[in-house]
């Protein structure tokens, strides 16, 4: 994440390492981000400046210091990229560089025009976008990935299914040398697994609003007028699991539902599905990912419309990349308890996923540490 956003990578820390007392030290960027994500609800409720009150718990003051560290890190990264861009130094390929370009476009426009309309990003907007990408790319994707891997641990057949694709596409290529353009479009099965995980367990229920004017909504033969300034949160679970849209297996984890052949796919709007040419070099030439149609789609895992999730593609690529890194050489299964065989262990884990998944700030497994799995080489 840090490499993609700031062009700087940090060593991975496991759960046991994070449990050490030193992990509470918010002097480093990595620890500051972890503290902010773990305790973001007090930050949202109280605001940063109210967290440093002496009568509040120590954890709140620690959160306040973490926000200062994170802001200082963003400011330094912003200034470094801006100086490199102005000095025409060799730029890194990361999100901060792209946002700095947009910010400098704003500055240049102010210098050459007297109009009040600005097309570029302000410095505050750059920081806001960075935090959103870090939050969505870290927290939401991590939660979905946790659930996805646990689901895979209950389905060895699906593990073999995606491993077959991964090893075919990356034959003779080191995973670390694989490029996005050459590999990602050719992994429809892995992408299907991402969509199926998000369909069953949508991490974020994004609210929509009508704004200052009422909006007309067509429901079948009826027209409904929604009043102005109305906030609407769709029932994602119902929409994503209704048998009308997903068939009799609507509650089952079946990534293959997102894969179709070259035969004409007829949607609910009678529009033929036209497979992307970029997917024609997958494991089987006639096997394609069924991208949801932009209108009348029963899938809104990353919201929809003009204001859908800006980190959608980033999350998909991140998820698929991790699948490639893990399942190219490894397989996973739940650790059986005393008296359990593998089938019983898989059934227990699947039940845990269903019963232990709930909403905090985002949808997540509430006690993932209880889902003990074992990784072995293929």
C-alpha positions in Angstrom: 0.0 0.0 0.0 2.7 2.5 1.0 4.6 1.7 -2.2 1.6 2.3 -4.4 0.6 5.5 -2.6 3.9 7.1 -1.6 6.5 5.1 -3.4 7.9 3.9 -0.1 7.7 0.3 1.2 7.8 -0.9 4.8 8.5 -4.3 6.2 5.4 -6.5 6.8 4.5 -7.1 10.5 2.4 -10.0 11.6 -0.4 -10.1 14.2 2.0 -11.5 16.9 4.5 -8.7 16.2 1.7 -6.1 16.4 0.7 -7.4 19.8 4.1 -6.4 21.3 4.2 -3.2 23.5 6.4 -1.5 21.0 3.5 -1.5 18.5 1.9 1.2 20.5 4.7 3.6 19.6 3.1 6.0 17.1 6.4 7.7 16.1 6.6 5.8 12.8 4.3 6.1 9.9 3.3 2.4 9.8 2.4 2.4 13.5 0.5 5.7 13.2 -1.6 4.4 10.3 -2.4 1.2 12.3 -3.5 3.2 15.3 -5.7 5.5 13.2 -7.4 2.6 11.4 -7.9 0.7 14.7 -9.4 3.7 16.5 -11.0 5.7 13.7 -14.4 5.9 15.3 -13.3 8.2 18.2 -11.5 10.3 15.6 -14.6 10.6 13.5 -16.9 11.4 16.5 -14.7 13.7 18.5 -12.4 15.2 15.8 -8.7 15.3 16.0 -8.3 18.4 18.2 -10.5 17.1 21.0 -8.5 13.9 21.4 -5.6 15.5 23.3 -7.6 16.3 26.4 -5.8 15.3 29.6 -9.0 13.8 31.1 -9.5 11.4 28.1 -8.1 7.9 28.1 -4.4 7.4 27.1 -5.5 5.6 24.0 -7.2 8.8 22.7 -4.1 10.9 23.2 -2.1 8.2 21.5 -4.5 8.5 18.6 -4.0 12.2 18.5 -0.2 11.8 18.3 -0.7 9.2 15.5 -2.7 11.7 13.5 0.1 14.3 13.7 2.7 11.7 12.6 0.5 10.7 9.7 -0.1 14.3 8.6 3.6 15.1 8.8 4.4 12.1 6.7 1.8 13.1 4.1 3.1 16.7 4.1 6.7 15.6 3.6 5.7 13.2 0.8 3.7 15.9 -0.9 6.5 18.5 -0.7 9.1 15.9 -2.0 7.0 15.0 -5.0 6.2 18.7 -5.7 9.8 19.6 -5.6 10.7 16.7 -7.9 7.9 17.6 -10.4 8.9 21.3 -10.4 12.6 20.4 -10.8 11.8 17.9 -13.5 13.5 15.2 -11.6 12.7 11.5 -12.4 9.3 10.9 -10.9 8.1 7.8 -9.2 5.0 6.0 -10.4 2.6 6.3 -7.4 -0.6 7.9 -6.4 1.0 10.9 -4.7 2.7 11.8 -7.9 -0.6 11.8 -9.8 -2.3 13.9 -7.1 0.6 16.4 -7.0 0.3 16.9 -10.7 -3.4 17.7 -10.2 -2.6 20.0 -7.4 0.0 21.9 -9.4 -2.6 22.3 -12.2 -4.7 24.1 -9.7 -1.8 26.4 -8.7 -0.9 27.1 -12.4 -4.5 27.9 -13.1 -4.8 30.4 -10.3 -1.7 32.1 -11.7 -3.0 32.4 -15.2 -6.7 33.1 -14.8 -8.9 35.4 -12.7 -11.9 33.1 -12.7 -13.0 31.5 -9.4 -13.6 28.1 -11.0 -10.8 25.7 -10.3 -10.2 22.4 -12.0 -7.2 21.1 -10.1 -6.9 19.8 -6.5 -6.1 21.9 -3.5 -3.4 20.6 -1.0 -6.2 19.7 1.5 -8.0 17.7 -1.2 -4.7 15.8 -2.0 -4.5 14.8 1.7 -8.1 13.8 1.8 -7.7 11.6 -1.3 -4.6 10.0 0.1 -6.4 9.1 3.4 -9.4 7.7 1.6 -7.2 5.5 -0.6 -5.2 4.4 2.4 -8.4 3.7 4.4 -10.2 1.9 1.6 -7.2 0.1 0.2 -6.1 -1.1 3.6 -9.1 -1.6 5.9 -11.9 -2.5 3.4 -9.7 -4.7 1.2 -8.0 -6.4 4.2 -11.4 -7.3 5.6 -12.6 -8.7 2.3 -9.4 -10.6 1.8 -9.7 -12.2 5.2 -13.2 -13.4 4.4 -12.2 -14.5 0.9 -9.2 -16.6 2.1 -11.4 -18.2 4.8 -14.0 -19.0 2.2 -11.3 -20.6 0.0 -10.1 -22.7 2.9 -13.5 -24.3 2.8 -13.3 -25.0 -0.9 -10.2 -26.8 -2.1 -11.8 -27.3 -5.5 -11.9 -23.5 -6.0 -8.3 -23.2 -4.9 -7.3 -25.7 -7.6 -9.5 -23.8 -10.1 -7.7 -20.5 -9.6 -4.3 -22.1 -9.2 -4.7 -23.7 -12.6 -5.3 -20.3 -14.1 -2.4 -18.6 -12.2 0.2 -21.2 -13.1 -0.9 -21.2 -16.8 -0.8 -17.4 -17.2 2.5 -17.0 -15.2 4.3 -20.0 -16.6 8.0 -19.0 -16.8 7.3 -15.6 -15.2 8.4 -14.6 -11.7 5.5 -13.2 -9.8 7.5 -10.1 -8.8 8.3 -9.4 -12.5 4.7 -9.7 -13.7 3.2 -6.5 -15.2 -0.3 -5.4 -14.7 -1.0 -5.0 -18.5 0.3 -8.5 -19.3 -1.2 -10.5 -16.4 -4.2 -8.9 -14.7 -6.6 -8.9 -17.7 -5.8 -12.6 -18.2 -7.0 -13.7 -14.8 -10.8 -13.8 -15.0 -11.1 -16.6 -12.5 -9.2 -14.7 -9.8 -11.2 -11.6 -10.5 -14.4 -13.7 -10.3 -13.4 -14.8 -6.8 -13.0 -11.1 -5.8 -16.5 -10.2 -7.0 -18.0 -13.3 -5.4 -16.5 -12.5 -2.0 -17.7 -8.9 -2.2 -21.1 -10.1 -3.4 -21.7 -12.2 -0.3 -19.9 -9.9 2.1 -20.0 -6.3 0.9 -17.5 -4.4 3.1 -19.0 -0.9 2.8 -22.7 0.0 2.6 -22.3 3.3 0.7 -25.1 5.8 1.3 -26.6 7.9 -1.6 -28.4 11.2 -1.3 -30.8 13.1 -3.5 -29.2 16.4 -2.9 -31.0 19.8 -2.9 -33.6 18.6 -5.5 -36.1 15.7 -5.4 -35.2 12.8 -7.6 -37.6 10.5 -9.6 -37.1 6.8 -9.3 -38.7 4.3 -11.7 -39.8 1.0 -10.0 -41.3 -1.2 -12.6 -44.4 0.6 -13.9 -44.4 3.0 -11.0 -42.7 6.3 -10.6 -41.6 7.3 -7.1 -40.5 10.9 -6.2 -37.9 10.9 -3.5 -37.8 14.1 -1.5 -34.8 16.4 -1.5 -32.0 15.9 1.0 -32.9 12.3 1.5 -30.2 9.7 2.4 -30.7 6.2 1.1 -28.7 3.1 2.0 -29.6 0.2 -0.3 -30.1 -3.3 1.2 -26.9 -4.7 -0.2 -27.4 -8.2 1.3 -30.9 -8.6 -0.2 -29.8 -7.3 -3.6 -26.7 -9.5 -3.8 -28.4 -12.7 -2.7 -31.9 -12.5 -4.2 -32.7 -15.7 -6.2 -34.3 -13.6 -8.9 -30.9 -12.3 -9.8 -28.5 -15.1 -8.7 -30.6 -18.3 -9.0 -31.1 -21.1 -6.5 -27.4 -21.0 -5.4 -27.7 -17.3 -4.5 -26.4 -17.9 -0.9 -23.5 -20.2 -2.0 -19.9 -19.2 -2.6 -19.5 -20.0 -6.4 -17.0 -17.7 -8.2 -17.7 -19.6 -11.4 -21.0 -17.7 -11.7 -19.0 -14.7 -13.0 -17.4 -16.7 -15.8 -19.2 -17.3 -19.1 -18.3 -18.7 -22.5 -18.4 -17.0 -25.9 -22.1 -17.9 -26.3 -24.3 -14.8 -26.2 -25.2 -13.7 -22.7 -28.6 -12.2 -22.4 -29.1 -9.9 -19.4 -32.3 -8.8 -17.8 -32.4 -5.9 -20.2 -31.9 -8.3 -23.2 -28.6 -6.7 -24.0 -26.0 -9.1 -25.4 -22.8 -9.5 -23.4 -19.8 -8.7 -25.4 -16.6 -10.1 -23.9 -13.6 -7.9 -23.7 -10.8 -8.7 -26.2 -8.3 -8.2 -23.4 -9.6 -11.3 -21.7 -9.3 -13.5 -24.8 -5.9 -14.8 -23.8 -7.0 -16.4 -20.6 -6.6 -20.1 -19.7 -9.4 -21.1 -22.0 -9.9 -18.7 -25.0 -13.7 -18.9 -24.8 -13.7 -18.2 -21.0 -14.5 -14.6 -20.0 -15.3 -12.6 -16.9 -18.9 -11.4 -16.9 -18.6 -7.7 -16.0 -21.9 -6.4 -14.5 -23.7 -4.1 -16.8 -23.6 -0.5 -15.8 -27.4 -0.1 -15.6 -29.9 -2.3 -13.9 -27.2 -4.4 -12.4 -28.0 -6.4 -9.3 -24.4 -6.0 -8.2 -23.3 -2.8 -6.4 -20.3 -4.1 -4.4 -18.4 -0.9 -5.1 -21.5 1.3 -5.4 -22.4 2.5 -8.9 -23.0 5.5 -11.1 -20.8 8.5 -11.6 -19.8 8.5 -7.9 -18.8 4.9 -7.4 -15.9 3.8 -5.3 -12.8 5.6 -6.6 -10.6 2.8 -5.3 -12.5 0.0 -7.0 -9.9 -1.0 -9.6 -7.1 -0.5 -7.0 -8.8 -2.9 -4.6 -9.4 -5.5 -7.4 -5.8 -5.5 -8.5 -4.6 -5.6 -4.9 -6.8 -8.6 -4.1 -5.9 -10.5 -7.3 -2.2 -9.8 -6.8 -2.4 -11.3 -3.3 -4.2 -14.4 -4.7 -1.5 -14.8 -7.3 1.2 -14.6 -4.6 -0.4 -17.1 -2.3 -2.1 -19.7 -4.4 0.5 -20.1 -7.1 2.5 -22.4 -4.9 0.4 -22.9 -1.8 -3.0 -24.2 -0.6 -4.9 -23.6 2.6 -7.2 -25.5 4.8 -8.7 -25.1 8.3 -6.8 -26.7 11.2 -9.0 -29.6 12.4 -9.9 -29.8 16.0 -9.6 -33.0 18.0 -12.1 -35.5 16.5 -12.6 -33.6 13.3 -11.8 -34.7 9.8 -11.1 -32.2 6.9 -14.8 -32.1 5.9 -15.9 -31.3 9.4 -13.3 -28.7 9.8 -14.3 -27.0 6.6 -18.0 -27.0 7.6 -17.1 -25.5 11.0 -15.1 -22.7 9.4 -17.9 -21.9 6.9 -20.3 -21.6 9.8 -17.9 -19.4 11.7 -17.7 -17.1 8.7 -21.5 -16.8 8.5 -22.0 -16.3 12.3 -18.9 -14.2 13.2 -19.1 -11.6 10.4 -20.6 -8.3 11.5 -20.4 -4.6 11.1 -18.0 -2.4 13.1 -17.1 0.6 10.9 -17.0 -1.9 8.0 -18.2 -5.4 7.5 -15.6 -7.8 8.9 -14.9 -11.0 10.7 -15.2 -10.1 14.3 -12.8 -12.7 15.6 -10.6 -13.7 12.7 -8.0 -15.1 15.2 -10.4 -18.0 15.8 -10.2 -19.0 12.1 -7.0 -21.0 12.3 -5.8 -22.2 8.9 -2.7 -24.1 7.7 -0.7 -23.3 4.5 1.1 -26.0 2.7 3.0 -26.2 -0.6 1.2 -27.8 -3.6 
